[in-house]
Structures are given as C-alpha cells and as structure tokens.
Amino acid sequence: MEPTIQKGAYVGIAPLNGAVSEGGIYLVSVPLFGRVIKRLHLGDGGCIELISDNSKYPPRRLPLEQYESVVVGKVAWVWQEL
C-alpha cells in the first residue's frame, strides 16, 4: 500500500463487522500472498476489487458473495515515520 502505508509501519486492525465501505482500506487474506492490506472498491458485475495504492500491483477481483471469507478487518490506525 505504499505510498499510503510505508513498509515497516504499524497498522491497527478492527475486526470486520459485516459491512465494507467503498474505498476503505482493509486487511484481506489473499491466496499465495497471505494477509495484505488493500483498498476495496465495488466493481462491475457484482464483484469487489482489491486495489493497491502501489501501481506495481494490479487490482484483483473477487465475487461479492466471497468478501466475508477474504476480508479480515478494517484498518483503524497507522503508525509510521513521516
């Protein structure tokens, strides 16, 4: 999520309460990558797009009905050097 969240930052996660917000930043479980932080957008055709603020990583799509098994929690705070 660089440049928004820098490598080595501490991130506080609030458990998912059942709903996600458009453009919110979440901890998600992605196969082969483990747990990563991504921004969520509602995509076309009933899917959720996992977006990185780092353009090096392309968006990933997942069916809307699967978000509860992928989204772990919402980023509540970030502590990093400026």
Buried (B, 14 or more C-beta within 10 A) or exposed (E): BEEBBEEEBEBEBEEBEEEBEEEBBBBBEEEEEEEBBBBBBEBEEEBBBBBBBEEEBEEBEBEBEEBEEBBBBBBEEBEEEE
